[in-house]
Amino acid sequence: MKGKNACVLQDFAPIFVLAVSYINSLSYFVYEASLWQQKNLQHHPQKSSAARKAAPVKKSGEASKTSATAAPAKRTSNAAFMKPVTPTAILAAVIGDKPMPRTEVTKKIWDYIKRNDLQDKNNRRMINADEKLKPVFGGKDQVSMFEMTKLVSAQLK
């Protein structure tokens, strides 16, 4: 039995040597990393927690006012978007001639595009012009969504 075990251990001796050298090299890298970290901290010291600016302390009365009675602020609309604009006669053929906010103009144009299935099948960012939209698009057969907003803005007063 002793002869067989000794033979097996001899066969694994190169593997043990490789494992030990691997562990040594790994511990060397860990040692180098810790040295680098210490050196880096010496050159770039971080502020201590006492040196950091402390948050202002609220009085007990202020805390109860803001948390208990404050309702969530209602979002207000931007006045520039809500200002009514008048479409030109060319654009009025698509969305109507009444003055309306820019947001409504965009909504009505997209309703028209979807209702008439004018988005390109392969590239959904492209809009195909029909006979009503062609004058709005400056005679082009197809424009991108981003170019469309630019061309529509030119048709508003």
N, C-alpha and C positions, 0 to 999 in steps of 0.2 A: 504493500500500500504506500509506503513512504517513497518508494522509487517512482510510482506513477504520479503522485502529487508534486514531487520535485520537478518532474519533467513538464508538467502542466504549468507550474510557476515559471519555469525557464522560458516557456513559449510566450508567456504574457509579459515578460520583463521589458521588452521594447515598448509595449503599450503603456506600462507604468511610467517609464522614463518620459514618454511623450506627454502623458497626463500631468506629471509633476512639472515639466517645463512649461506647459500651457498654463497651469495654475500660477506659476512664478511670474510669467509674462503678464497675466491678467492682474495680479496683485501689483505689479510695477505700474501698469496703466492707471489703476485706481490711485496709487500713491502720487503719480504725476498729476492727475486731475485734481487731487486735493491740494497739491502745491500751487497749481495754477489758480485755483479758486482763492486761496489765501492771498496770493500775490495780487490778484484782481481786486479783492476787497480792500487791500491796503491802498491801492491807487484810486479807488472809487468808493470811499466810505459812504454808507447809507446813513440818513438821518436817524437819530434815535426816536423812539415814540414820543418822548417828552419834547423833542425839538419840533415835531410836526405841529401844525396849527390845529388846535382843538376846535371842535364844532361848538358854535354858540349854544349856551344852555338856555332852554326856554323856561319861562316862568310857568308855574302850574296853571295860572289863569289863561295864558296864551295857548297852551296845549289843548285845553278843553274847548276853547272857542273854535279853533281851526278843525279839530277832528269831529266834534259833536254836531255843530250847527252848519258847517260849510257844505253846500250842495255842490255836486260836480259842475264845473263851468260849462256852459253851453257853447258849442263851437259856432263862431260867427263866420259868415261868408265874406269873401274878398269883394270889396265894392267895385273894383275894376271888372271882375268877371260878371257881376250882376247888373252892370250898367247896360241898358237896352241899346242895341245896335240895329241899324236898318240894313237889310240885305239889298244888293243891287238887283236890277230886273233879271239879270241872268241867274243869280242865285235864288231869287224869289220863285222862279219856275220850279225849283226843287223843294224848298222848305216853306214857302209862303212869304207874303210881303209885309207882315206885321213886324214891328220892332220887338226884339227879344234879346235876352242875355246871351253872351257867347256860349255859355254852357248848353243852353237850349238849342243853339245853332248846331253845335257839334252833335248833340243827341239826335236831332232831326236828320242830319246828313247820314249818320250811322244807321238810323232806322230805314232810310231810303236805300242805302247800300245793301243792308241785310234783306229787306223786303224784295228787292230786285235781283238778289244773288249776284252782286257785282264784285265780290272778293275773288281773286284768282284762286283756282283750285289747288295748284301746286305751291305757290308762294303766297300765303295768306296776308303778307304785308303789302301786297300790291292790290290796287283798286282798278278795275276795268271800267272805262267810261262808257256810258250809253249816250243817246242823243241829247238828253237834258244835262248830263254832267260834263260832256265834252267842252262846251263853252266855258264852264267854271274851271276846268283843268287847263285852259289855254290851248285847246285844240288837240291835246295829247290823248292817245288811246288808253294809256295806262300810267298811273302815278303811284308812288309809295304813300303809305299812311302819313309819313312825316312831311312829304312834299304837299300832300293834300291840305293839311292844316295851313300851310303857308299860302297856298293858292286861294283857299276859302277866306282867309283873313284879308286878302286883297279885295275881296268882293263885299266887304262890310264897310258901312259908313259910320 
